[in-house]
């Protein structure tokens, strides 16, 4: 509730949101902004949907490895949405990376659009507990679908 007194219920958590223009240097620019947000005190940094590329790659691919290194170096949580390649399918996946650089959770988009139509049936909303007094859950959603992105 806006203006609610939260004293005694935990502590405030600084969250950073990154947005970059589409460019060939998008990954490097995004990660530089993640580092800047961490330097400003952010404990959780959220990258934009499909921030890296429109080309699917596995969760153990180079993009997530780079994000894991930044999360580890700055001891922050990062929500990194990528196009994931898993077996024969592609997914629009949000990956939660922890302070130690480990993948703590992943969420595949609930409502794939027509160009993401080869994805199987949607999953249930995943919630991941963190050491920061916040719980992170994410679902990419646009248009007619209600947004389910939250940090609680």
SEDREN-396471 format. One record per residue: y, x, z of N, C-alpha, C in turn; residue in three letters; residue number from 1. Coordinates in Angstrom, 3 decimals, padded with zeros to 6 digits. Atoms other than C-alpha are relative to their C-alpha. Example, Ala and Ser with C-alpha at 12.3 -4.5 7.8 and 13.67 -1.06 7.14 Angstrom:
<pts>
-001.190;000.890;000.000;-004.500;012.300;007.800;001.200;000.900;000.000;ala;1
-001.190;-000.820;-000.060;-001.060;013.670;007.140;001.090;-000.770;000.730;ser;2
</pts>
This chain:
<pts>
-001.170;000.852;000.000;000.000;000.000;000.000;001.230;000.895;000.000;unk;1
-001.200;-000.810;000.118;003.390;001.419;-000.964;000.764;000.000;001.318;unk;2
-000.771;-000.113;-001.222;005.281;002.725;002.042;-000.819;-000.098;001.268;unk;3
000.863;000.119;-001.163;002.291;002.397;004.353;000.014;001.299;000.800;unk;4
000.048;-001.163;-000.878;002.255;004.748;007.336;-001.439;000.520;000.009;unk;5
001.347;-000.555;000.089;-000.735;007.044;006.740;-000.275;001.040;001.076;unk;6
000.233;-000.978;-001.063;-000.324;009.233;009.818;-001.270;-000.347;000.765;unk;7
001.248;000.206;-000.712;-003.636;009.674;011.584;-001.145;-000.410;-000.906;unk;8
001.025;000.429;000.940;-005.536;008.625;008.451;-000.419;001.124;-000.933;unk;9
000.297;-001.121;000.888;-005.720;012.038;006.813;001.270;000.776;-000.258;unk;10
-001.195;-000.757;000.346;-003.220;014.240;005.079;000.363;-000.257;-001.452;unk;11
-000.447;000.163;001.373;-001.182;014.107;001.926;-000.669;001.060;-000.881;unk;12
000.617;-000.908;000.969;-002.783;015.706;-001.136;000.915;000.051;-001.219;unk;13
-000.837;-000.157;001.194;-000.698;017.117;-003.973;-000.896;000.028;-001.230;unk;14
000.766;000.120;001.238;-002.035;016.153;-007.405;000.911;000.376;-001.162;unk;15
-000.751;-000.374;001.195;-000.899;017.719;-010.682;-000.616;-000.651;-001.226;unk;16
000.460;000.576;001.267;-001.125;016.019;-014.078;000.529;000.873;-001.130;unk;17
-000.360;-000.874;001.111;-001.109;018.135;-017.238;000.020;-000.810;-001.287;unk;18
-000.063;000.613;001.325;-000.008;016.943;-020.664;000.517;001.057;-000.966;unk;19
-000.421;-000.974;001.010;000.264;019.140;-023.767;000.004;-000.655;-001.372;unk;20
-000.001;000.460;001.388;001.078;018.591;-027.419;-001.237;000.518;-000.703;unk;21
001.149;-000.440;000.783;-001.712;018.876;-029.937;000.384;001.270;-000.766;unk;22
-000.284;-001.261;000.671;-001.715;022.508;-031.084;-001.262;000.849;000.010;unk;23
001.173;-000.884;-000.002;-004.200;025.271;-031.909;-000.163;000.750;001.327;unk;24
000.044;-000.718;-001.283;-003.338;026.834;-028.530;-000.123;-000.958;001.187;unk;25
000.022;001.056;-001.010;-003.971;023.624;-026.589;-000.777;000.392;001.260;unk;26
000.800;-000.365;-001.185;-006.691;025.023;-024.281;000.767;001.007;000.851;unk;27
-000.748;-001.010;-000.745;-004.667;028.103;-023.300;001.237;-000.564;000.669;unk;28
-001.196;000.623;-000.577;-001.505;026.064;-022.774;-000.373;-000.917;001.161;unk;29
000.453;000.905;-001.067;-003.405;023.481;-020.714;-000.378;000.781;001.249;unk;30
000.442;-000.777;-001.159;-004.986;026.105;-018.471;001.166;000.724;000.661;unk;31
-001.204;-000.601;-000.590;-001.622;027.859;-018.002;000.733;-001.029;000.862;unk;32
-000.645;001.055;-000.791;-000.204;024.521;-016.803;-000.819;-000.353;001.240;unk;33
000.841;000.198;-001.192;-003.185;024.055;-014.459;000.330;001.073;001.029;unk;34
-000.343;-001.097;-000.910;-002.399;027.469;-012.958;001.389;-000.203;000.606;unk;35
-001.355;000.264;-000.502;001.283;026.536;-012.660;-000.015;-001.108;001.056;unk;36
000.113;001.092;-000.982;000.381;023.276;-010.891;-000.602;000.517;001.307;unk;37
000.605;-000.585;-001.202;-001.840;025.245;-008.486;001.020;000.846;000.756;unk;38
-001.036;-000.829;-000.633;001.026;027.682;-007.826;001.046;-000.862;000.709;unk;39
-000.948;000.933;-000.631;003.190;024.653;-006.953;-000.650;-000.795;001.135;unk;40
000.666;000.640;-001.130;000.619;023.522;-004.376;-000.959;-001.119;-000.326;unk;41
000.949;001.068;000.342;-001.544;021.072;-006.324;-001.400;000.389;000.460;unk;42
001.385;-000.209;-000.423;-005.037;020.718;-004.857;-000.979;-000.620;-000.995;unk;43
000.774;000.658;001.051;-006.308;018.453;-007.645;000.893;-000.004;-001.239;unk;44
-000.757;000.019;001.251;-005.191;018.887;-011.258;-000.809;-000.787;-001.029;unk;45
000.649;000.873;000.965;-005.980;016.316;-013.933;000.495;000.355;-001.400;unk;46
-000.308;-000.289;001.402;-006.109;017.285;-017.608;-000.100;-001.285;-000.816;unk;47
000.051;001.225;000.810;-005.604;014.713;-020.402;-001.343;-000.189;-000.701;unk;48
001.233;000.336;000.705;-008.427;012.968;-022.218;-000.187;000.917;-001.204;unk;49
000.363;-000.868;001.127;-010.188;015.293;-024.682;001.027;001.109;-000.191;unk;50
-001.090;-000.974;000.025;-007.674;018.020;-023.804;-000.282;001.207;-000.876;unk;51
000.336;-001.264;000.640;-009.545;020.801;-025.555;-000.166;-000.095;-001.507;unk;52
000.359;000.041;001.414;-010.815;019.682;-028.928;-000.644;-001.339;-000.315;unk;53
000.725;001.197;000.420;-012.222;016.824;-030.937;-001.446;000.340;-000.366;unk;54
001.362;-000.438;000.291;-015.397;018.875;-031.469;-000.839;-000.033;001.277;unk;55
000.840;000.060;-001.197;-018.169;018.028;-028.977;-000.633;001.358;000.324;unk;56
000.704;-001.196;-000.454;-019.656;020.845;-026.905;-000.730;-000.331;001.293;unk;57
000.749;000.285;-001.225;-022.164;020.986;-024.047;000.835;000.314;001.238;unk;58
-000.729;-000.238;-001.249;-021.017;020.961;-020.432;-000.043;001.465;000.429;unk;59
000.031;-001.431;-000.330;-022.063;024.599;-020.150;000.647;000.840;-001.107;unk;60
-000.671;-000.688;001.098;-019.920;025.475;-023.189;001.241;000.751;000.451;unk;61
-001.118;-000.879;-000.337;-016.863;027.737;-023.342;001.187;-000.706;000.657;unk;62
-001.163;000.684;-000.580;-014.220;025.112;-022.487;-000.186;-000.225;001.487;unk;63
000.222;000.267;-001.422;-015.747;024.039;-019.183;-000.124;001.308;000.779;unk;64
000.083;-001.303;-000.684;-016.553;027.672;-018.304;001.397;000.553;000.296;unk;65
-001.383;-000.463;-000.237;-012.850;028.535;-018.716;000.652;-000.790;001.128;unk;66
-000.575;000.845;-001.050;-011.812;025.587;-016.544;-000.626;000.353;001.352;unk;67
000.671;-000.383;-001.249;-014.404;026.561;-013.925;000.601;001.282;000.574;unk;68
-000.583;-001.265;-000.463;-012.921;030.059;-013.755;001.378;-000.228;000.621;unk;69
-001.336;000.292;-000.533;-009.389;028.715;-013.233;-000.118;-000.729;001.339;unk;70
000.199;000.725;-001.261;-010.606;026.275;-010.544;-000.430;000.959;001.108;unk;71
000.495;-000.989;-000.972;-012.450;029.111;-008.777;001.123;000.958;000.411;unk;72
-001.066;-000.963;-000.281;-009.522;031.556;-009.056;001.086;-000.578;000.889;unk;73
-001.106;000.619;-000.741;-007.048;029.049;-007.588;-000.478;-000.932;001.115;unk;74
000.572;000.838;-001.061;-009.427;027.186;-005.224;000.524;-001.434;-000.066;unk;75
-000.466;001.373;000.213;-008.511;023.779;-006.710;-001.108;-000.824;-000.647;unk;76
000.852;000.914;000.747;-010.296;020.730;-008.075;000.686;-000.285;-001.329;unk;77
-000.541;000.317;001.323;-009.850;020.056;-011.796;-000.845;-001.097;-000.620;unk;78
000.669;001.029;000.781;-010.705;016.905;-013.703;000.278;000.344;-001.458;unk;79
-000.119;-000.516;001.369;-011.374;018.124;-017.257;-000.764;-000.893;-000.972;unk;80
000.661;000.855;000.984;-012.116;015.464;-019.892;-000.233;000.742;-001.316;unk;81
000.333;-000.644;001.275;-013.915;016.825;-022.968;-000.885;-000.939;-000.821;unk;82
001.035;000.652;000.792;-015.998;015.573;-025.843;-001.270;000.802;000.215;unk;83
001.250;-000.659;-000.386;-019.484;016.381;-024.620;-001.077;-000.229;-001.056;unk;84
001.182;000.097;000.861;-022.483;017.091;-026.824;-001.214;000.099;000.909;unk;85
001.219;000.021;-000.813;-025.748;016.143;-025.112;-001.122;-000.558;-000.862;unk;86
001.100;000.357;000.897;-028.933;016.076;-027.160;000.560;-000.467;-001.330;unk;87
-000.456;000.513;001.303;-028.244;013.893;-030.227;001.312;-000.774;000.111;unk;88
-001.154;000.871;-000.216;-025.240;012.099;-028.698;001.260;000.777;000.338;unk;89
-001.297;-000.518;-000.419;-021.542;012.754;-028.191;000.593;-000.990;000.990;unk;90
-000.596;000.837;-001.032;-019.656;011.444;-025.163;001.430;000.453;000.256;unk;91
-001.333;-000.307;-000.501;-016.056;011.282;-024.016;-000.172;000.082;001.511;unk;92
000.446;-000.230;-001.372;-016.755;012.814;-020.602;001.086;000.647;000.842;unk;93
-000.890;-000.621;-000.974;-014.568;013.565;-017.588;-000.879;000.800;000.961;unk;94
000.787;-000.900;-000.844;-015.898;016.539;-015.605;000.834;000.368;001.218;unk;95
-000.666;-000.404;-001.238;-014.953;017.109;-011.949;-000.525;001.369;000.387;unk;96
000.351;-001.375;-000.349;-014.932;020.829;-011.159;000.587;000.301;001.375;unk;97
-000.412;-000.275;-001.366;-014.776;021.956;-007.535;000.660;001.347;000.185;unk;98
-000.724;-001.227;-000.354;-012.936;024.757;-005.787;-000.799;001.271;-000.232;unk;99
000.849;-001.175;000.220;-015.888;027.096;-006.166;-000.346;000.165;-001.476;unk;100
000.258;-000.072;001.426;-015.971;026.442;-009.914;-001.257;-000.710;-000.446;unk;101
001.217;000.738;000.358;-019.086;024.258;-009.820;000.357;-001.395;-000.511;unk;102
-000.145;001.388;000.434;-019.415;020.965;-011.647;-000.501;-000.896;001.124;unk;103
000.361;000.900;-001.100;-019.388;018.328;-008.907;-000.399;-001.378;-000.501;unk;104
000.325;001.310;000.557;-019.660;015.308;-011.148;000.511;-000.105;-001.417;unk;105
-000.448;000.267;001.361;-019.215;013.938;-014.618;-000.053;-001.492;-000.209;unk;106
-000.013;001.415;000.302;-018.392;010.547;-016.013;000.192;-000.188;-001.491;unk;107
-000.097;000.296;001.428;-018.971;009.316;-019.538;000.745;-001.314;-000.183;unk;108
-000.901;001.128;000.232;-016.393;006.865;-020.881;-000.739;-001.329;-000.032;unk;109
000.628;001.301;-000.144;-017.203;003.278;-020.064;000.074;-000.836;-001.277;unk;110
-000.205;000.810;001.197;-015.799;001.689;-023.250;000.271;000.910;-001.192;unk;111
-000.255;-000.860;001.157;-016.315;003.975;-026.264;000.658;-000.787;-001.134;unk;112
-000.626;000.606;001.175;-014.083;003.227;-029.254;-000.879;000.195;-001.217;unk;113
000.813;-000.016;001.216;-015.383;002.813;-032.800;-000.361;001.401;-000.454;unk;114
000.336;-001.352;000.431;-015.222;006.552;-033.519;-000.872;000.736;001.014;unk;115
000.908;-000.552;-001.006;-017.287;007.194;-030.387;-001.255;-000.874;000.090;unk;116
001.016;001.049;-000.031;-019.826;004.532;-031.330;-001.429;000.513;000.107;unk;117
001.371;-000.481;-000.103;-022.866;006.815;-031.300;-000.426;000.245;001.441;unk;118
000.343;-000.181;-001.409;-022.779;006.932;-027.506;-000.888;-001.151;000.470;unk;119
000.847;001.061;-000.563;-025.503;005.025;-025.622;000.786;-000.899;000.959;unk;120
-000.623;000.953;-000.920;-024.778;002.241;-023.142;000.777;000.714;001.103;unk;121
-000.830;-000.629;-001.025;-022.076;002.969;-020.552;-000.721;000.144;001.338;unk;122
000.533;-000.251;-001.338;-022.822;004.314;-017.085;000.794;-000.788;001.027;unk;123
-000.762;000.556;-001.107;-021.737;002.993;-013.723;001.067;001.011;000.387;unk;124
-001.070;-000.871;-000.462;-018.540;004.406;-012.242;-000.534;000.951;001.055;unk;125
000.479;-001.016;-000.937;-019.297;007.652;-010.424;001.125;000.397;000.936;unk;126
-000.955;-000.458;-000.998;-017.525;008.692;-007.237;-000.534;001.296;000.578;unk;127
000.401;-001.311;-000.510;-017.584;012.302;-006.025;000.820;000.336;001.228;unk;128
-000.702;-000.408;-001.216;-016.720;013.331;-002.477;000.413;001.458;-000.139;unk;129
-000.516;-001.362;000.053;-014.623;016.489;-002.110;000.396;000.441;001.399;unk;130
-000.482;-000.493;-001.291;-013.527;018.742;000.757;001.456;-000.372;000.222;unk;131
-001.361;000.512;-000.115;-009.958;017.686;000.008;-000.131;-001.461;000.406;unk;132
000.174;001.376;-000.475;-009.411;014.367;001.786;000.383;-001.023;-001.059;unk;133
-000.190;000.974;001.075;-009.528;012.431;-001.466;-001.339;-000.157;-000.690;unk;134
001.203;000.248;000.779;-012.297;010.889;-003.484;000.426;-000.194;-001.440;unk;135
-000.403;000.052;001.406;-012.117;011.327;-007.249;-000.993;-000.810;-000.795;unk;136
000.809;000.743;000.949;-013.426;008.845;-009.750;000.807;-000.145;-001.261;unk;137
-000.761;000.106;001.244;-012.517;008.542;-013.409;-000.783;-000.751;-001.047;unk;138
000.527;000.677;001.182;-013.083;006.338;-016.377;001.135;-000.084;-000.989;unk;139
-001.033;000.100;001.028;-011.087;006.739;-019.556;000.032;-001.430;-000.523;unk;140
-000.102;001.381;000.461;-009.782;003.373;-020.711;001.369;-000.230;-000.611;unk;141
-001.258;000.292;000.685;-007.116;002.145;-023.106;-000.031;-001.419;-000.528;unk;142
-000.054;001.267;000.720;-006.024;-000.926;-025.011;-000.289;-001.191;000.874;unk;143
000.316;001.257;-000.671;-007.639;-004.133;-023.839;-000.801;000.187;001.276;unk;144
000.868;-000.226;-001.145;-009.700;-002.496;-021.119;000.813;000.437;001.207;unk;145
-000.773;-000.378;-001.178;-008.400;-002.207;-017.558;-000.288;001.450;000.395;unk;146
000.232;-001.384;-000.399;-007.894;001.377;-016.376;-000.730;000.081;001.325;unk;147
000.754;-000.198;-001.230;-010.309;002.594;-013.743;000.180;001.411;000.555;unk;148
-000.236;-001.350;-000.499;-008.907;006.076;-013.193;000.634;-000.121;001.381;unk;149
-000.620;000.040;-001.317;-008.164;006.645;-009.548;-000.323;001.257;000.781;unk;150
000.258;-000.979;-001.044;-007.856;009.170;-006.828;000.355;-000.725;001.284;unk;151
-000.196;000.804;-001.194;-008.269;007.494;-003.482;-000.029;000.873;001.231;unk;152
</pts>
